[in-house]
Amino acid sequence: MKTEVLNHNQIQRICNRFAFQILENSMDGDELFIIGVKTKGYEIAKIVKKQIKSISKKKVNLSFLELDKNNPKESIHSDLKSDKKIKKVFLIDDVLNTGKTLAYSISFLLSHNYDSIKTLVLIDRNHKQFPIKVDYKGISLSTNLDANVKLLSDKKKLTAILF
């Protein structure tokens, strides 16, 4: 049985809120750095970037992190440019389940010597097995451990489904 947790309009509204939260946390500087965890976290990050561009004149840099969930320590790839002096980054993912993906992503980002890393997730499942705290979340969703939450993309429209 599939249950829609968030429809496209609700996801858009959450991304709009994320855009304002990022701007409020970035009063200093004319440039923002957003990193999306591939694939769906990156989709959310693109929406957030578009929302920020519609309400601010700040330059928004969008990058991605990609990791193999079966071997995350050895397989992180990114398009981050290490030649820029970046002070603060915002890391975006779609669903926080155990915290493993964010833990390895943050570990990778720490090697870049940023002053601040803020985390944003669309859905927090509340089943953390790693010491991860999310700075901004769309919704908290308490489910049993056997349930799955997926972000689906259909014709450029995103929906979150519980099954």
N, C-alpha and C positions, 0 to 999 in steps of 0.2 A: 504494500500500500504506500503510495506516494502522497506527501502532503506539501503544499507550497508554503514555505516559511516566509519568503520575501518575494514580492512581484517586482517587475522592472521599475515601476514608479517609486516603490519604497526604497529600492537600491539607489535610485537617482537622488532621492531625498537625503539618504544617509551620506552619499558621496558629497552632496552640497554642504551638509553639516561638517564633514571632514575638511572640506576646502576652507570653510570659515575657521575651524579649529587650527588648521595649519597656519593660516594667515595670522591669527591671533598669537600664535606661538613663534612667529617670525617677523616681529615688528622691525628688528634690526636687519638691514641688508636689503638689497634689491633683487636677490636671486634665491630661488628655492630649489632644493634637491629632493626629489621623490624617487624611491626605489620600490618597484613592485616585484613580488616573488612570482615567478612564472608558474603556471600560465594565468590562472584566474586572478591572482593578486595583482598581476600586471594589468589585467583588464580593468580592475577597480582603479588602479593608479592612473590609467589613461582617462577615465571618467573624472577623477578628482582633478587632474591637470586641466582638463577642459573647463571644469567648474571654476577653478582658480583664475584661469585666463579670462573668464566672463565677468569677474568681479574685481580684478586687480590688474595693475600694470607690471607686476613683478615678473621677472623672467623665471620660467619654470623648467628645470632640467629633469628629464625622466629617464631613468635607467632601469635595468632589470637584474635580478639574481635568478639563476636557474640551478637547481640541485637535484640529484638523484635521491629520492626519499629512501631507497634501500642502502645507499652508501653516501650519505650526505657530507661526511668529513672530507672525502677525497674527490668530490665531483661538483664543486661549486664553480659556476661560470657567470661572468658578468660583463656588461659593457661599460662599467664605471671607468671614468678617465682619472687616472691617478695624478695627472699633472696639475689639476686644479686644487686650490686651497679651499676645501669645503669644511665649514664649521659644524653645520647641523644637517642631519638627513632625517627623512621620514620614510620608514619601512612599512609597506602595505602588503597584507595578505588577505585572502578571502575568508578562510575558516580556521580558527584556532582550536585544535583538538587536544593533542597531548603537549604541544609546545615545542616539539622536536625541531620542526622546520624553522621556526623563529629563533630557537636557540643556536642552531648552526648558522643561520643567516647573520645573526648579531655577532657571533664569533668571527665570521668572515669580515664583517664591517669594522670590527674593532681593530683589525690589522691595518686599516686605512687611517687610523688616528684622528677620527672625528671628535669634535668637542661634545656633541650631543647626538643621540639616536632616539627618536621617538617612534613607537610602534602603533599601527592602526590595523584593526581587523574588522571585517564586515560582520562576522558571526563568531562569538566566543562560546564554545561548547561546554566550558567549565569541567573539563576532564584532564586538566594539566598533570603531566608526569615530570615536567621540567620546571625549574623556577623562573617562569616567564610572567611578567606583568605587562599588560597591554595598557598603553596610555590613552588610546581612544578606541571605542568599539561601537559598532552599529547596534547590535542587539546581543543579549545573553540568551542562550538557548540551552536549558537543562534537559538532557535526554538520557536514555539508557546507553550503556557502552556499545551495544550491538547496532545501534542506529547509525546511519550515515547521513551526512549533509553534503550536498554537492551544489556547486554553482554551475548552472547550465546556460549556454549561450545559443540563442536561436534567432537568426536574422537580426543581429546586433542588439537583441534584447536579452538581458540577464534575468534569471530567476534562481532563487535558492530553494532546493527541494530536500525534504527529509524523507528517507526511506529506510 
